[in-house]
Amino acid sequence: MIAWDGPSGSVLPVVTAPSTVLSTVGDEVDPADPAVVQLAADLVATMKVSPGCVGLAAPQVGVGAQVFAVDVTGHPKAATTHGVFVLCNAKIIEASRWKAGREGCMSVPDLTGDVKRAGRIVVAATLPGSGEEVTVTTDAFEARALQHEIDHCAGKLFLDRVAGAHAIYQRKVYL
């Protein structure tokens, strides 16, 4: 079970591009470190109060660490969902079924873009708190969300993955 059952956290401010923390590879973490467990809780809290947010990585709150939270529950494009979870030091170990899809990001609030990502992935990671090693197999929208957050931990934004300026769009605002 990978669902988050840790402490509740504080809502943190989200940093936006061109903040240097967003383009820096995050440090691997000790998932048992109390500071990492608190960071995980803060990521979940911040994600939950952010409308439309399905994932949030440590660099997005100004912390250069390989930790992120994801929750695609209820999203219309989600096929597989694992609920709310936080992963540390995640690595993609299998990827297949590549296709382009539109992405946005809280750290790039005014733009969206078409990004080619794997539609099925297997990720190896550790859970904050217990340090348990887990393997997450997922697809569709949840797979896209994990890849997006893993990219944040590697110092990449979705803009680094678009095919070119023709694949970047002004974010639509619905009133």
C-alpha positions, 0 to 999 in steps of 0.5 A: 500500500502506497497511500499517504497516512503520515502527519498533516502538513502546512501549506507552502508557497509554490515557486514559479519559473525561472526560480533556479531550484526548478532547474536544479537536480534535487538531492536524494533523501533519507526517507526516514528523516523527520524533515523528509516526512514533514516535507511529504506532509507539507506537499500533500497539504499544499497539493490539496488546497491547490485547485486542479493540482494532481501532483507537487514536487519538493522543488516547487516549494523551494526544496531541492529534494527528490520527493513528490506527492501525487493524487489523480483521484477523480480526474476524468483522464485517470484510468488507474489511481493509487489515491494520495501518495508520496514517493522519495528518490523515484526512478522510472524502470520501465516505460512504454506506450508513448503519446503526446498530451497537454500538460500544465504546471503550478510553477508555470502558471500561464502556459500549457504544452504538448508533451510526449510521455509514456502511457504505462510506467513502472517506478521504483521508489521509497516511502517517506517515514518507513523507507519501504521500497515500493514499485508502482505500476500505472498508466494513463493520466497517473503515469503522466503525473508521475513522470511530470513530478519525477522531471521536477526532481531532476530539474526539468519543467514540462517546457523542457520536453515540448517539441517546440514553440508550436506546442506551447499554449497560453493557459485558458482561464475559465470564469 
